[in-house]
């Protein structure tokens, strides 16, 4: 199928074994990306049906069952999406939320999960019990993540200023609340026995409390993308940090099993080097610790920011189309269509022309890769011309 050659804004980075920035580019299909033995979790695939509808709201986290056979992905609007065959325990998708969901944590037996909102509100499902929240408290900074205790009898919440709030059998071992931070805290991870935890900041700084040992950090290192999350090895003797550009940083006994750069065939360096359309928001260890999942998300539509309107995000996807392999064109066109469709209802200004372009994107995506008839080829050329004119890109 013929597509417009686009401006490439998507490149994938980083392999700690090399310091050279990524130079090649590639399209990363949306959804959990598996490395190491996480690839053996066949039902948790970036091509699984359960990731197809996640474009409606930004993904905020993922939890995996102990057997690595089930996974649940949470979105900012409270939605929960189960991998094929995984039980669905419920969601907050039909509730009016005071603040968006920012994280998810699973129970140790895979029988339930918690969602946490930016105001510290907790929503429990399945065998996950409610032990308290900060939903009614005045917070100096929003909650950015949570971690459950190993027995599922409690959990910690962490705020962007490093404040830690403990509930149930989760003990308080200290925090960075009140301390001057160079960058906001973005995540928390528990030790294997629940006797401590690590906090990680966007600049790669790591803060250890209780029996959590410090194995190193990226604090003080020049990063081309902020750190977005942390995950620990099962024995608690190491941890991974992940950058928004998909770079993976290993410490202690945490092994390096790959990064988004390798997935896209790009050399990359540990500090990244390019911008990806779907930023990574977290990392989840496989049960054995011999692999991990990286979780890209779709950028959220923000009508007040000209760079994040439905139109702008759809245009960004359209500009990528010309750089991807044929098998991935449909995925990119589908994302562009979804962004523009959502933007019709929220974007400022005149959105009258959006539906026609949505239809053209969908038509273009439905044309087969091979054995294209003359009529289909003519339709494709017409769709490309119409879409290019709408976005102001060359044909």
Secondary structure, 3 states (H helix, E strand, C coil): CCCCCCCCCCCCCCCCCCCCCCCCCCCCCCCEEEEEHHHHCCCCCCCCHHHCCHHHCCEEEEEECCCCCCEEEEECCCCEEECCCCCCCCCCCCCCCCCCEEEEEECCCCCEEEEEECCCCEEEEECCCCCCCCCCCCCCCCEEEEEECCCCCEEEEEECCCCEEEEECCCCCCCCCCCCCCCCEEEEEECCCCCEEEEEECCCCEEEEECCCCCCCCCCCCCCCCEEEEEECCCCCEEEEEECCCCEEEEECCCCCCCHHHHCCCCCCCCCCCCCCCCEEEEEECCCCCEEEEEECCCCCCCCCCCCCHHHHHHHHHHHHHHCCHHHHHHHHHHHHHHHHHHHHHCCCCCCCHHHHHHHHHHHHHCCCCCCCHHHHHHHHHHHHHHHHHHCCCC
